[in-house]
């Protein structure tokens, strides 16, 4: 990958997800809120990671393009993985 290519990719992501610094502040704020909840410590790693990924996608939606269907689908996918895990299905 050339630097020109990387620059183009980053510019495209910026158009879709907004300013990276603002996105990071928002996502980290959501994650801090999640970690302050009383049940965070008893959740397993998969549940925590799914919520981290949902927080990430939420931040991208709020900071960037709220009509990006993939971000909404990703949220549904992460939560479905946990539902399947709780029900005892493999994923």
C-alpha positions as CSV (number, residue, x, y, z in Angstrom):
1,X,0.0,0.0,0.0
2,X,1.4,3.4,-0.9
3,X,1.1,6.4,1.2
4,X,-1.2,8.0,-1.4
5,X,-3.4,5.0,-1.1
6,X,-3.4,5.2,2.7
7,X,-4.2,9.0,2.6
8,X,-7.2,8.2,0.4
9,X,-8.4,5.5,2.7
10,X,-8.1,7.8,5.7
11,X,-9.9,10.6,3.9
12,X,-12.7,8.2,3.0
13,X,-13.0,7.0,6.6
14,X,-13.1,10.6,7.8
15,X,-16.0,11.4,5.4
16,X,-17.9,8.3,6.7
17,X,-17.1,8.3,10.4
18,X,-16.2,12.0,11.1
19,X,-13.1,13.4,12.8
20,X,-11.0,10.7,14.4
21,X,-10.2,12.6,17.6
22,X,-13.8,13.4,18.2
23,X,-14.8,9.8,17.5
24,X,-12.2,8.5,20.0
25,X,-13.4,10.9,22.7
26,X,-17.0,9.8,22.2
27,X,-16.2,6.1,22.1
28,X,-14.0,6.2,25.2
29,X,-16.7,8.1,27.1
30,X,-19.2,5.4,26.2
31,X,-16.8,2.7,27.3
32,X,-16.1,4.4,30.6
33,X,-19.8,4.5,31.3
34,X,-20.1,0.8,30.5
35,X,-17.2,-0.1,32.8
36,X,-18.8,1.9,35.7
37,X,-21.8,-0.4,35.7
38,X,-22.0,-2.8,38.7
39,X,-22.3,-5.9,36.5
40,X,-19.2,-5.2,34.3
41,X,-16.9,-7.2,36.6
42,X,-19.0,-10.4,36.4
43,X,-19.4,-10.4,32.6
44,X,-17.3,-12.7,30.6
45,X,-14.7,-11.5,28.0
46,X,-17.0,-12.1,25.0
47,X,-19.8,-10.0,26.6
48,X,-17.4,-7.2,27.4
49,X,-15.8,-7.3,23.9
50,X,-19.2,-7.3,22.3
51,X,-20.2,-4.2,24.3
52,X,-16.9,-2.6,23.4
53,X,-17.6,-3.2,19.7
54,X,-21.1,-1.9,20.1
55,X,-19.7,1.2,21.8
56,X,-17.3,1.6,18.9
57,X,-20.1,1.4,16.3
58,X,-22.3,3.7,18.3
59,X,-19.5,6.3,18.4
60,X,-19.0,6.0,14.6
61,X,-22.8,6.4,14.0
62,X,-23.0,9.4,16.4
63,X,-19.8,11.1,15.1
64,X,-20.2,10.3,11.4
65,X,-22.9,9.0,9.1
66,X,-25.9,7.8,11.0
67,X,-27.2,6.2,7.8
68,X,-24.3,3.8,7.3
69,X,-26.2,0.5,7.3
70,X,-23.1,-1.6,8.0
71,X,-22.6,0.0,11.4
72,X,-26.1,-0.9,12.3
73,X,-25.7,-4.4,11.0
74,X,-22.5,-4.8,12.9
75,X,-24.3,-3.9,16.2
76,X,-26.9,-6.5,15.5
77,X,-24.2,-9.0,14.7
78,X,-22.3,-8.5,17.9
79,X,-25.4,-8.8,20.0
80,X,-26.5,-11.9,18.2
81,X,-23.2,-13.5,18.9
82,X,-23.8,-13.0,22.6
83,X,-27.4,-14.2,22.5
84,X,-26.3,-17.4,20.7
85,X,-23.5,-17.8,23.3
86,X,-26.0,-17.4,26.2
87,X,-28.4,-19.9,24.5
88,X,-25.5,-22.4,24.3
89,X,-25.0,-22.2,20.5
90,X,-21.6,-22.1,19.0
91,X,-20.3,-19.1,17.2
